[in-house]
Amino acid sequence: MLDVNLLEKIKKRRSIFPHEFNSKKIDDSIIISLLETANTAPSHKLTQPWFFKIFSGKSKKKLADELISNHHPHSELFNQKLHAKFALSSHIICVCMRRDKNQSIPEWEEIASTAMAVQNIWLSCVNSNIGGYWSTPKSIEKLDKFLHFNQNERCLGLFYLGMYDSIKNRNLPRKNIKDDTEWFN
């Protein structure tokens, strides 16, 4: 029998955008708990390729400034929007991936495992007043030096985490999965 509560929780998962955050700080112990759920994601051959760089407090401004300095063309509107998103967010998580040293599995599998780790964080926020949003700005590829990456490491995006008071009820249309499913017996 399927776990109905889990199925409902999965269906409730949604993006909560930084402009919906209230700028309240999430306790670091909760961030650690979220990362512990991320760490249970599956990975082929247990490569566990995910790792995270967490920015909060004053370090968020440093990350924002770095993204702005690498953004072309320079735009004051972009700068203002990015600083506003960072200010409203409690934590910015740089979602990172480290390739298996032996490259024993295809890279896409390690990217998929890292995405599953993020999904675990997202699902852990359901039924709380913590929201999350995954974004990948174009200048993300230029953060390697700033993030002190080693060879075979890269950032797959930013996961904004923040507290929210309320959100509008959205009914986003989903395709009928039966239309994209083919059975073979």
Backbone as a chain_set.jsonl record, in Angstrom:
{"seq": "MLDVNLLEKIKKRRSIFPHEFNSKKIDDSIIISLLETANTAPSHKLTQPWFFKIFSGKSKKKLADELISNHHPHSELFNQKLHAKFALSSHIICVCMRRDKNQSIPEWEEIASTAMAVQNIWLSCVNSNIGGYWSTPKSIEKLDKFLHFNQNERCLGLFYLGMYDSIKNRNLPRKNIKDDTEWFN", "coords": {"N": [[0.841, -1.178, 0.0], [0.516, 2.223, -0.782], [1.955, 5.137, 0.746], [-0.194, 7.432, 1.639], [-0.073, 9.917, 2.895], [2.534, 10.729, 2.333], [2.399, 10.892, -0.467], [0.593, 13.031, -0.745], [2.079, 15.073, 0.422], [4.21, 15.275, -1.395], [2.778, 16.167, -3.61], [2.112, 18.696, -2.722], [4.445, 20.132, -2.797], [6.131, 23.057, -3.77], [7.392, 25.923, -5.519], [8.444, 28.662, -3.685], [8.782, 31.937, -4.076], [11.493, 34.306, -3.706], [10.495, 36.976, -3.413], [8.245, 36.536, -1.967], [9.06, 35.978, 0.547], [9.548, 36.875, 4.027], [11.781, 38.016, 5.179], [12.62, 37.069, 7.657], [14.862, 35.254, 9.784], [15.906, 31.916, 9.377], [16.57, 29.421, 11.698], [19.858, 28.168, 12.115], [20.071, 25.496, 12.876], [17.843, 24.327, 11.761], [18.448, 24.558, 9.081], [20.605, 22.785, 8.974], [19.201, 20.394, 9.517], [17.636, 20.277, 7.192], [19.672, 19.909, 5.308], [20.571, 17.437, 6.119], [18.444, 15.841, 5.295], [18.767, 16.159, 2.581], [21.084, 14.767, 2.24], [20.321, 12.143, 2.181], [19.635, 11.416, -0.325], [19.414, 9.325, -3.256], [22.233, 7.831, -4.908], [24.111, 6.629, -7.608], [26.36, 4.012, -7.151], [26.953, 5.082, -4.711], [28.22, 7.598, -4.892], [27.531, 10.084, -3.944], [27.441, 12.941, -4.832], [26.736, 15.569, -4.186], [27.266, 18.736, -2.613], [27.258, 21.567, -0.43], [27.271, 25.115, -0.215], [26.734, 27.533, 2.063], [25.171, 30.624, 2.431], [24.558, 33.308, 4.532], [23.379, 36.084, 6.501], [25.776, 38.698, 6.426], [27.348, 37.575, 4.457], [25.72, 36.979, 2.319], [25.47, 39.334, 0.841], [28.049, 39.58, -0.194], [28.109, 37.385, -1.931], [26.04, 38.134, -3.677], [27.158, 40.504, -4.727], [29.323, 39.403, -6.076], [28.047, 37.852, -8.042], [26.816, 39.93, -9.431], [29.043, 41.347, -10.364], [29.951, 39.604, -12.285], [27.949, 39.553, -14.114], [26.755, 40.17, -17.316], [25.026, 41.993, -19.789], [25.832, 44.781, -17.655], [23.369, 45.894, -15.42], [21.395, 48.137, -13.731], [18.842, 47.581, -12.797], [18.848, 44.754, -12.667], [20.783, 44.456, -10.646], [19.471, 45.657, -8.439], [17.209, 43.995, -8.179], [18.414, 41.514, -7.601], [19.788, 42.055, -5.18], [17.527, 42.621, -3.605], [16.198, 40.118, -3.597], [18.115, 38.599, -2.253], [18.184, 39.929, 0.206], [15.636, 39.448, 1.263], [15.726, 36.728, 1.59], [16.517, 34.136, 3.881], [18.634, 32.318, 3.871], [21.014, 31.506, 1.366], [21.638, 28.853, -0.607], [24.285, 27.463, -2.229], [24.094, 25.136, -4.584], [25.977, 22.457, -5.127], [28.118, 20.262, -7.046], [30.219, 17.463, -7.089], [32.223, 15.701, -9.167], [32.69, 12.171, -9.413], [35.865, 10.939, -8.67], [36.956, 8.92, -10.268], [35.289, 9.018, -12.361], [33.327, 7.087, -12.697], [30.692, 6.774, -13.267], [28.16, 8.105, -15.464], [28.108, 11.684, -15.955], [25.581, 12.886, -15.972], [24.109, 11.327, -14.218], [25.14, 12.0, -11.748], [24.451, 14.664, -11.638], [21.69, 14.336, -11.623], [21.392, 13.004, -9.157], [22.203, 15.014, -7.42], [20.179, 16.851, -7.908], [18.062, 15.383, -6.833], [18.781, 15.476, -4.167], [18.307, 18.171, -3.648], [15.557, 18.178, -4.088], [14.767, 16.694, -1.861], [15.297, 18.554, 0.183], [13.443, 20.506, -0.539], [10.99, 19.092, -0.283], [11.053, 18.678, 2.435], [10.36, 21.114, 3.41], [7.669, 21.392, 3.028], [4.441, 21.919, 4.416], [5.32, 23.703, 6.311], [6.374, 26.996, 7.287], [8.447, 27.656, 5.716], [9.972, 28.414, 2.734], [11.204, 27.608, -0.561], [13.286, 28.151, -3.434], [14.71, 27.328, -6.5], [17.226, 28.555, -8.524], [19.115, 29.416, -11.415], [21.338, 31.584, -12.197], [22.808, 33.181, -15.094], [25.472, 33.915, -14.681], [26.477, 32.036, -12.979], [28.359, 30.152, -13.705], [30.731, 31.443, -13.463], [31.534, 31.495, -10.875], [33.377, 29.783, -9.776], [36.028, 30.335, -8.75], [35.455, 32.158, -6.691], [33.929, 30.513, -5.019], [35.823, 28.73, -4.275], [36.415, 26.301, -5.625], [37.536, 22.988, -6.359], [39.142, 20.961, -8.869], [36.826, 19.345, -11.043], [34.526, 20.151, -9.698], [31.477, 21.952, -9.425], [28.967, 24.558, -9.529], [25.516, 24.137, -9.47], [23.427, 25.803, -9.194], [21.458, 28.226, -7.335], [19.807, 27.923, -4.283], [17.258, 29.449, -2.853], [16.239, 30.116, 0.393], [13.656, 30.886, 2.634], [11.514, 32.425, 5.093], [7.947, 32.616, 5.156], [4.838, 34.381, 5.39], [2.262, 34.055, 4.297], [0.946, 32.634, 1.291], [-0.23, 33.042, -2.036], [-2.872, 31.035, -3.215], [-2.176, 28.821, -5.679], [-3.152, 27.251, -8.618], [-1.644, 25.334, -10.516], [-1.551, 24.147, -13.786], [-1.102, 20.774, -14.555], [0.22, 18.381, -16.77], [-1.562, 15.543, -18.044], [-0.37, 12.647, -16.987], [-0.9, 10.19, -18.046], [-1.121, 10.621, -20.731], [1.451, 10.73, -21.577], [2.558, 8.262, -21.185], [3.544, 5.029, -21.927], [2.665, 1.71, -22.099], [4.053, -1.557, -21.82], [3.418, -4.895, -22.124]], "CA": [[0.0, 0.0, 0.0], [1.27, 3.469, -0.857], [1.805, 6.08, 1.85], [-1.032, 8.52, 1.144], [0.441, 11.175, 3.45], [3.721, 11.095, 1.564], [1.952, 11.307, -1.796], [0.012, 14.374, -0.607], [3.186, 15.994, 0.69], [4.903, 15.463, -2.669], [1.916, 16.995, -4.47], [2.089, 20.056, -2.183], [5.73, 20.799, -3.0], [6.018, 24.16, -4.709], [8.371, 27.002, -5.418], [8.068, 29.899, -3.003], [9.751, 32.868, -4.636], [12.056, 35.216, -2.704], [9.669, 38.155, -3.135], [7.189, 36.115, -1.044], [9.667, 35.794, 1.861], [9.353, 38.007, 4.939], [13.135, 38.384, 5.631], [12.956, 36.494, 8.968], [15.962, 34.286, 9.701], [15.685, 30.509, 9.73], [17.623, 28.974, 12.604], [20.85, 27.325, 11.442], [19.823, 24.079, 13.175], [16.858, 23.866, 10.779], [19.204, 24.411, 7.83], [21.342, 21.511, 9.108], [18.218, 19.316, 9.35], [17.302, 20.205, 5.762], [20.815, 19.312, 4.608], [20.593, 16.005, 6.452], [17.508, 15.155, 4.403], [19.402, 16.158, 1.259], [22.148, 13.764, 2.25], [19.76, 10.795, 2.033], [19.275, 11.201, -1.73], [20.103, 8.185, -3.87], [23.291, 8.085, -5.9], [24.677, 5.403, -8.174], [27.643, 3.646, -6.551], [27.125, 5.924, -3.526], [29.178, 8.69, -5.119], [27.071, 11.22, -3.151], [28.175, 14.043, -5.453], [26.264, 16.881, -3.758], [27.766, 19.453, -1.449], [26.555, 22.845, -0.354], [27.923, 26.293, 0.362], [25.609, 28.264, 2.638], [25.395, 32.051, 2.646], [23.546, 33.983, 5.338], [23.906, 37.317, 7.075], [26.55, 39.595, 5.556], [27.956, 36.848, 3.334], [24.791, 37.021, 1.175], [25.811, 40.512, 0.041], [29.286, 39.255, -0.922], [27.727, 36.504, -3.046], [25.277, 38.96, -4.625], [28.112, 41.394, -5.399], [30.112, 38.576, -6.999], [27.172, 37.545, -9.183], [26.63, 41.171, -10.178], [30.293, 41.693, -11.072], [30.113, 38.672, -13.411], [26.77, 39.618, -14.975], [26.881, 41.059, -18.481], [25.479, 43.369, -19.567], [25.528, 45.335, -16.334], [22.064, 46.539, -15.398], [21.03, 48.579, -12.375], [17.63, 46.871, -12.425], [19.286, 43.416, -12.255], [21.466, 44.605, -9.36], [18.463, 45.927, -7.42], [16.377, 42.793, -7.991], [19.214, 40.479, -6.949], [19.967, 42.452, -3.777], [16.234, 42.478, -2.93], [15.979, 38.681, -3.38], [19.042, 38.138, -1.225], [17.8, 40.541, 1.478], [14.427, 38.782, 1.759], [16.05, 35.322, 1.851], [17.256, 33.84, 5.111], [19.857, 31.629, 3.47], [21.203, 31.149, -0.037], [22.444, 27.629, -0.677], [24.882, 27.138, -3.525], [23.938, 23.702, -4.817], [27.22, 22.102, -5.81], [28.306, 18.861, -7.399], [31.598, 17.016, -7.246], [32.291, 14.474, -9.969], [33.442, 11.036, -8.91], [37.264, 11.029, -9.128], [37.188, 7.931, -11.325], [34.234, 9.197, -13.357], [32.84, 5.713, -12.895], [29.317, 6.83, -13.756], [27.958, 9.285, -16.311], [27.91, 12.939, -15.233], [24.16, 13.196, -15.808], [23.605, 10.63, -13.042], [25.54, 12.771, -10.573], [23.598, 15.853, -11.659], [20.363, 13.881, -11.184], [21.462, 12.741, -7.714], [22.249, 16.312, -6.742], [18.82, 17.398, -8.001], [17.238, 14.656, -5.865], [19.12, 16.018, -2.847], [17.562, 19.43, -3.534], [14.139, 17.818, -3.944], [14.561, 16.311, -0.465], [15.213, 19.809, 0.942], [12.167, 21.122, -0.897], [9.901, 18.327, 0.326], [11.126, 18.863, 3.885], [9.772, 22.424, 3.726], [6.216, 21.327, 2.888], [3.696, 21.997, 5.679], [5.985, 24.624, 7.233], [6.371, 28.343, 6.708], [9.738, 27.825, 5.045], [9.836, 28.23, 1.304], [12.439, 27.497, -1.311], [13.247, 28.402, -4.874], [15.983, 27.014, -7.147], [17.469, 29.423, -9.669], [20.468, 29.31, -11.959], [21.689, 32.765, -12.988], [23.803, 32.927, -16.146], [26.839, 34.131, -14.193], [26.82, 30.982, -12.017], [29.546, 29.445, -14.194], [31.917, 32.241, -13.164], [31.711, 31.531, -9.424], [34.294, 28.736, -9.329], [37.115, 30.872, -7.924], [34.818, 32.73, -5.501], [33.48, 29.403, -4.173], [37.013, 27.92, -3.97], [36.206, 24.952, -6.14], [38.62, 22.157, -6.86], [38.848, 20.373, -10.176], [35.649, 18.466, -11.078], [33.448, 20.671, -8.873], [30.762, 23.073, -10.034], [27.716, 24.993, -8.926], [24.362, 23.865, -10.33], [22.416, 26.831, -8.992], [21.238, 28.794, -6.009], [18.532, 27.575, -3.672], [16.866, 30.489, -1.919], [15.377, 29.66, 1.482], [13.148, 31.983, 3.438], [10.256, 32.281, 5.818], [6.854, 33.385, 4.564], [3.638, 34.47, 6.22], [1.2, 33.405, 3.537], [1.162, 32.651, -0.153], [-1.454, 32.923, -2.815], [-3.184, 29.683, -3.666], [-1.984, 28.694, -7.125], [-3.551, 25.972, -9.175], [-0.871, 25.234, -11.741], [-1.976, 22.985, -14.573], [-0.142, 19.692, -14.813], [-0.226, 17.522, -17.865], [-2.06, 14.236, -17.651], [0.762, 11.745, -17.194], [-1.342, 9.057, -18.862], [-0.896, 10.984, -22.13], [2.87, 10.555, -21.867], [2.959, 6.964, -20.661], [3.308, 3.902, -22.837], [2.79, 0.448, -21.369], [4.434, -2.751, -22.566], [3.145, -6.109, -21.338]], "C": [[0.888, 1.244, 0.0], [0.974, 4.362, 0.344], [1.084, 7.323, 1.338], [-0.527, 9.872, 1.65], [1.662, 11.654, 2.677], [3.334, 11.577, 0.17], [1.371, 12.721, -1.763], [1.093, 15.416, -0.377], [3.943, 16.299, -0.605], [4.09, 16.373, -3.58], [1.854, 18.445, -3.996], [3.402, 20.811, -2.397], [5.587, 21.884, -4.047], [7.15, 25.143, -4.498], [7.731, 28.16, -4.672], [9.162, 30.891, -3.386], [10.248, 33.85, -3.584], [11.204, 36.454, -2.424], [8.501, 37.835, -2.2], [7.73, 35.907, 0.381], [9.462, 37.047, 2.706], [10.648, 38.494, 5.587], [13.476, 37.89, 7.04], [14.005, 35.408, 8.781], [15.489, 32.895, 10.143], [16.853, 30.096, 10.618], [18.565, 28.022, 11.872], [20.629, 25.837, 11.716], [18.785, 23.496, 12.213], [17.538, 23.672, 9.428], [19.981, 23.094, 7.85], [20.384, 20.337, 8.919], [17.828, 19.152, 7.887], [18.434, 19.55, 4.979], [20.951, 17.825, 4.913], [19.597, 15.233, 5.606], [18.07, 15.094, 2.988], [20.397, 15.007, 1.158], [21.63, 12.334, 2.138], [19.355, 10.493, 0.587], [20.028, 9.993, -2.293], [21.209, 8.645, -4.813], [23.876, 6.743, -6.317], [26.078, 5.203, -7.605], [27.976, 4.495, -5.331], [28.189, 7.01, -3.712], [28.819, 9.926, -4.304], [27.739, 12.516, -3.619], [27.81, 15.437, -4.944], [27.111, 17.43, -2.617], [27.218, 20.867, -1.537], [27.435, 23.916, 0.265], [26.79, 27.224, 0.773], [26.006, 29.712, 2.902], [24.234, 32.612, 3.442], [24.177, 35.254, 5.891], [24.63, 38.159, 6.037], [27.159, 38.876, 4.348], [27.037, 36.815, 2.111], [25.118, 38.193, 0.261], [27.079, 40.253, -0.776], [28.978, 38.372, -2.128], [26.966, 37.296, -4.104], [26.221, 39.865, -5.411], [28.962, 40.624, -6.417], [29.29, 38.223, -8.238], [26.979, 38.784, -10.054], [27.877, 41.517, -10.973], [30.528, 40.806, -12.29], [28.967, 38.742, -14.412], [26.993, 40.613, -16.115], [25.615, 40.954, -19.299], [25.063, 43.835, -18.178], [24.225, 46.115, -16.399], [21.73, 46.903, -13.957], [19.778, 47.847, -11.89], [17.956, 45.448, -11.949], [19.903, 43.485, -10.866], [20.446, 44.789, -8.231], [17.62, 44.691, -7.127], [17.143, 41.71, -7.233], [19.418, 40.816, -5.471], [18.664, 42.304, -2.997], [15.944, 41.011, -2.626], [16.849, 38.169, -2.244], [18.646, 38.687, 0.143], [16.585, 39.844, 2.087], [14.684, 37.322, 2.134], [16.808, 35.188, 3.165], [18.624, 33.259, 4.776], [19.843, 31.43, 1.954], [22.121, 29.926, -0.027], [22.974, 27.497, -2.098], [24.858, 25.617, -3.629], [25.12, 23.279, -5.689], [27.311, 20.601, -6.047], [29.79, 18.591, -7.61], [31.575, 15.703, -8.019], [33.109, 13.412, -9.25], [34.848, 11.089, -9.507], [37.549, 10.094, -10.297], [36.218, 8.085, -12.489], [33.64, 7.845, -13.749], [31.385, 5.66, -13.36], [29.152, 8.082, -14.611], [27.667, 10.537, -15.469], [26.435, 13.226, -14.989], [23.581, 12.503, -14.586], [23.973, 11.378, -11.77], [24.754, 14.085, -10.495], [22.201, 15.476, -11.151], [20.352, 13.607, -9.676], [21.471, 14.041, -6.922], [20.872, 16.972, -6.774], [17.881, 16.687, -7.024], [17.535, 15.122, -4.445], [18.365, 17.328, -2.614], [16.076, 19.144, -3.369], [13.842, 17.404, -2.5], [14.461, 17.543, 0.437], [13.834, 20.418, 0.726], [10.992, 20.42, -0.209], [9.878, 18.503, 1.847], [10.513, 20.189, 4.33], [8.243, 22.429, 3.633], [5.588, 21.284, 4.282], [4.439, 22.798, 6.744], [5.852, 26.015, 6.627], [7.747, 28.686, 6.145], [9.522, 27.518, 3.569], [11.195, 28.172, 0.628], [12.22, 27.711, -2.789], [14.643, 28.148, -5.443], [16.104, 27.864, -8.397], [18.91, 29.241, -10.132], [20.773, 30.536, -12.815], [22.795, 32.438, -13.99], [25.233, 33.016, -15.622], [27.292, 33.058, -13.205], [28.117, 30.269, -12.414], [30.841, 30.176, -13.849], [32.199, 32.322, -11.671], [32.772, 30.563, -8.907], [35.377, 29.249, -8.378], [36.552, 31.415, -6.612], [34.421, 31.632, -4.514], [34.62, 28.445, -3.808], [36.848, 26.465, -4.399], [37.521, 24.29, -6.516], [38.219, 21.657, -8.239], [37.661, 19.42, -10.022], [34.531, 18.887, -10.121], [32.783, 21.825, -9.61], [29.462, 23.353, -9.303], [26.587, 24.764, -9.925], [23.236, 24.879, -10.113], [22.367, 27.298, -7.561], [19.866, 28.35, -5.521], [18.261, 28.605, -2.59], [15.946, 29.874, -0.873], [14.926, 30.865, 2.283], [11.858, 31.619, 4.127], [9.189, 33.091, 5.081], [5.651, 33.337, 5.493], [2.466, 33.767, 5.556], [1.555, 33.497, 2.058], [-0.183, 32.516, -0.842], [-1.639, 31.464, -3.222], [-3.065, 29.645, -5.178], [-2.435, 27.299, -7.544], [-2.864, 25.851, -10.535], [-1.27, 23.984, -12.516], [-0.822, 21.995, -14.771], [-0.686, 18.854, -15.959], [-0.782, 16.223, -17.287], [-0.967, 13.221, -17.997], [0.38, 10.534, -18.037], [-1.127, 9.327, -20.343], [0.558, 10.776, -22.551], [3.416, 9.257, -21.289], [2.588, 5.89, -21.659], [3.6, 2.614, -22.085], [3.188, -0.676, -22.317], [4.204, -3.954, -21.662], [3.684, -7.329, -22.045]], "O": [[1.894, 1.296, 0.707], [-0.13, 4.34, 0.887], [1.689, 8.168, 0.679], [-0.551, 10.86, 0.915], [1.803, 12.845, 2.4], [3.883, 12.564, -0.32], [1.634, 13.519, -2.662], [1.027, 16.518, -0.922], [4.277, 17.452, -0.874], [4.644, 17.248, -4.245], [1.569, 19.338, -4.794], [3.449, 22.024, -2.191], [4.988, 21.66, -5.098], [7.779, 25.184, -3.441], [6.619, 28.582, -4.989], [10.331, 30.696, -3.053], [9.507, 34.194, -2.663], [11.195, 36.938, -1.292], [7.84, 38.743, -1.696], [6.955, 35.685, 1.312], [9.232, 38.136, 2.18], [10.588, 39.334, 6.485], [14.524, 38.256, 7.572], [14.037, 34.727, 7.755], [14.778, 32.738, 11.136], [18.006, 30.399, 10.307], [18.122, 27.171, 11.101], [20.965, 25.002, 10.877], [18.838, 22.31, 11.886], [17.232, 22.72, 8.71], [20.009, 22.372, 6.853], [20.723, 19.378, 8.226], [17.702, 18.031, 7.394], [18.189, 18.732, 4.091], [21.392, 17.047, 4.067], [19.863, 14.091, 5.231], [17.878, 14.108, 2.277], [20.524, 14.364, 0.116], [22.425, 11.404, 2.012], [18.796, 9.432, 0.308], [21.137, 9.682, -1.86], [21.124, 9.708, -5.429], [24.102, 5.854, -5.497], [26.883, 6.134, -7.585], [29.143, 4.617, -4.956], [28.96, 7.298, -2.797], [29.693, 10.737, -3.998], [28.517, 13.116, -2.877], [28.517, 16.399, -5.248], [27.605, 16.683, -1.771], [26.768, 21.305, -2.596], [28.241, 23.645, 1.155], [25.989, 27.65, -0.058], [27.038, 29.989, 3.514], [23.072, 32.423, 3.083], [25.382, 35.464, 5.755], [24.16, 38.315, 4.91], [27.451, 39.507, 3.332], [27.511, 36.642, 0.988], [25.052, 38.064, -0.961], [27.164, 40.669, -1.931], [29.518, 38.583, -3.214], [27.223, 37.141, -5.298], [26.096, 39.979, -6.631], [29.277, 41.141, -7.489], [29.794, 38.293, -9.359], [26.978, 38.688, -11.281], [27.784, 41.933, -12.128], [31.224, 41.205, -13.224], [29.002, 38.071, -15.444], [27.375, 41.761, -15.884], [25.151, 39.83, -19.491], [24.085, 43.355, -17.605], [24.005, 46.9, -17.321], [21.783, 46.051, -13.07], [19.666, 47.528, -10.706], [17.408, 44.988, -10.948], [19.585, 42.668, -10.002], [20.552, 44.146, -7.186], [17.348, 44.377, -5.968], [16.598, 41.067, -6.336], [19.24, 39.956, -4.608], [18.693, 41.899, -1.835], [15.496, 40.684, -1.527], [16.396, 37.411, -1.387], [18.762, 37.979, 1.143], [16.519, 39.669, 3.304], [13.931, 36.745, 2.918], [17.638, 36.031, 3.507], [19.641, 33.668, 5.337], [18.793, 31.213, 1.35], [23.234, 29.97, 0.497], [22.201, 27.429, -3.053], [25.515, 24.912, -2.863], [25.238, 23.695, -6.842], [26.684, 19.794, -5.361], [30.509, 19.381, -8.223], [30.98, 14.719, -7.579], [34.089, 13.714, -8.57], [35.003, 11.265, -10.715], [38.299, 10.442, -11.209], [36.315, 7.368, -13.485], [33.477, 7.513, -14.923], [30.907, 4.613, -13.796], [29.936, 9.022, -14.483], [27.055, 10.45, -14.404], [26.067, 13.745, -13.935], [22.654, 13.026, -13.969], [23.199, 11.39, -10.814], [24.432, 14.555, -9.404], [21.605, 16.2, -10.354], [19.385, 13.951, -8.997], [20.824, 14.15, -5.881], [20.447, 17.579, -5.791], [16.998, 17.321, -6.447], [16.634, 15.159, -3.606], [17.848, 17.568, -1.523], [15.406, 19.811, -2.58], [12.779, 17.73, -1.972], [13.638, 17.578, 1.352], [13.148, 20.795, 1.676], [10.118, 21.066, 0.368], [8.814, 18.479, 2.466], [10.185, 20.359, 5.504], [7.596, 23.364, 4.106], [6.14, 20.687, 5.206], [4.218, 22.601, 7.939], [5.268, 26.171, 5.554], [8.151, 29.848, 6.107], [8.957, 26.484, 3.213], [12.2, 28.626, 1.174], [11.134, 27.487, -3.323], [15.634, 28.678, -4.941], [15.198, 27.893, -9.23], [19.803, 28.95, -9.335], [20.505, 30.538, -14.017], [23.609, 31.542, -13.767], [26.106, 32.274, -16.071], [28.385, 33.162, -12.648], [28.879, 29.835, -11.55], [31.924, 29.597, -13.931], [33.018, 33.135, -11.242], [33.037, 30.533, -7.706], [35.611, 28.66, -7.323], [37.107, 31.16, -5.543], [34.563, 31.807, -3.304], [34.398, 27.458, -3.106], [37.108, 25.535, -3.635], [38.478, 24.943, -6.932], [37.107, 21.898, -8.71], [37.514, 18.767, -8.989], [33.68, 18.07, -9.77], [33.439, 22.58, -10.327], [28.935, 22.517, -8.57], [26.692, 25.153, -11.089], [22.204, 24.812, -10.782], [23.117, 26.839, -6.699], [18.886, 28.398, -6.264], [18.928, 28.64, -1.556], [14.984, 29.187, -1.216], [15.72, 31.759, 2.577], [11.2, 30.635, 3.787], [9.485, 34.113, 4.463], [5.469, 32.398, 6.268], [1.765, 32.978, 6.188], [2.36, 34.331, 1.642], [-1.134, 31.953, -0.301], [-0.677, 30.762, -3.53], [-3.78, 30.363, -5.879], [-2.125, 26.304, -6.889], [-3.428, 26.217, -11.567], [-1.318, 22.889, -11.956], [0.294, 22.382, -15.117], [-1.894, 18.653, -16.09], [-0.481, 15.867, -16.148], [-0.684, 12.977, -19.17], [1.239, 9.922, -18.671], [-0.968, 8.394, -21.13], [0.856, 10.661, -23.74], [4.594, 9.168, -20.946], [1.467, 5.848, -22.168], [4.673, 2.459, -21.502], [2.729, -0.743, -23.457], [4.742, -4.017, -20.556], [3.55, -8.444, -21.54]]}, "num_chains": 1, "name": "protein.A"}
